Amino acid sequence: MRVTDEQIAEMSTQERRELILRLAPVPAGLLPARRVMERIRRWRFVLILLCVAALIPWTVYLAVTLPERYEARNWVATWVGFDVVLTIMLLLTAIFGYRRRQLLFPTAFASGVLLLCDAWFDVLTSHPGGDRMQAVLSAVVIELPLAFVLIAGPLRLLRYVAVRNGLVDPGLRIWRMPIPLPELWPERREGL
């Protein structure tokens, strides 16, 4: 059976989505069984909640017990190492973006988060005066805008790909966007 462009244009959004899902191949063996996926998901969820539960009292403890002033060992190695990691992530982001590879999503997001961390620590560890002013200017003019581009750009592209492939509704916000694998969760078709 042949479907023409005119017939597709006459279809509703839901009909087009159903057609896409019917035509999209479900690769055999690529994903674990649904039961295994649910178990992995559940354990990851529990692990993350345990980390959050442990970090709350740990953060309070640090806030109460850490000294106001502390001389750090390996200061140069720490910052140079951090900048090496940031440089590698930015380079990978550039390579994957140039080659139009999906690995752009995690590398760009990670690069953006590293830039946010860099701005935070630069400002907080700088000396008052010119040093702090330089750190704040660098954060406001370079690091924060670049972090925004590196985080927001791939998120918009990810949403666009899902909408373009008929996997989610165009009006759906990114934070409500489900993982578009209807074959794993056929009973949950919200936004799909």
PEGIVEN-V187605 format. One record per backbone hydrogen bond with DSSP energy under -1.0 kcal/mol. NH is the residue of the N-H (numbers start at 0). CO is the residue of the C=O. E is the energy in kcal/mol with one decimal. If there is no record, write none. Layout:
nh=[NH,NH]
co=[CO,CO]
e=[E,E]
This chain:
nh=[7,8,9,15,16,17,18,19,20,21,22,23,36,37,38,39,40,41,42,43,44,45,46,47,48,49,50,51,52,53,54,55,57,58,59,60,61,62,63,64,65,77,78,79,80,81,82,83,84,85,86,87,88,89,90,91,92,93,94,95,96,97,98,100,103,104,106,107,108,109,110,111,112,113,114,115,116,117,118,119,120,121,122,123,124,131,132,133,134,135,136,137,138,139,140,141,142,143,145,146,147,148,149,150,151,152,154,155,156,157,158,159,160,161,162,163,164,165,166,168,171,175,180,183,184,187,191]
co=[3,4,5,11,12,13,14,15,16,17,18,19,32,33,34,35,36,37,38,39,40,41,42,43,44,45,46,47,48,49,50,51,53,54,55,56,57,58,59,60,61,73,74,75,76,77,78,79,80,81,82,83,84,85,86,87,88,89,90,91,92,93,94,95,100,101,102,103,104,105,106,107,108,109,110,111,112,113,114,115,116,117,118,119,120,126,128,129,130,131,132,133,134,135,136,137,137,138,141,142,143,144,145,146,147,148,150,151,152,153,154,155,156,157,158,159,160,162,161,190,168,172,178,180,180,184,188]
e=[-2.1,-2.4,-1.6,-2.5,-2.4,-2.5,-2.1,-2.6,-2.6,-2.0,-2.2,-2.3,-2.7,-2.5,-2.0,-2.8,-2.7,-2.5,-2.6,-2.5,-2.2,-2.5,-2.6,-2.5,-2.4,-2.5,-2.1,-2.4,-2.7,-2.2,-2.5,-1.7,-1.6,-2.7,-2.0,-2.8,-2.5,-2.4,-1.7,-2.4,-2.4,-2.5,-2.2,-3.0,-2.4,-2.2,-2.6,-2.3,-2.4,-2.6,-2.6,-2.5,-2.5,-2.5,-2.5,-2.7,-2.3,-2.4,-2.6,-3.0,-2.4,-2.7,-2.4,-2.9,-1.8,-1.7,-1.8,-2.7,-2.0,-2.6,-2.4,-2.4,-2.3,-2.6,-2.2,-2.0,-2.4,-2.7,-2.6,-2.4,-2.8,-2.5,-2.3,-2.4,-2.1,-1.5,-2.4,-2.4,-1.9,-2.8,-2.6,-2.5,-2.3,-2.9,-2.9,-2.0,-2.1,-3.0,-2.2,-2.6,-2.3,-2.3,-2.7,-1.9,-3.2,-1.7,-1.3,-2.5,-2.4,-2.8,-2.2,-2.6,-2.6,-2.0,-2.6,-3.6,-2.0,-1.9,-2.7,-1.4,-1.6,-1.6,-2.5,-1.9,-1.2,-1.5,-1.3]
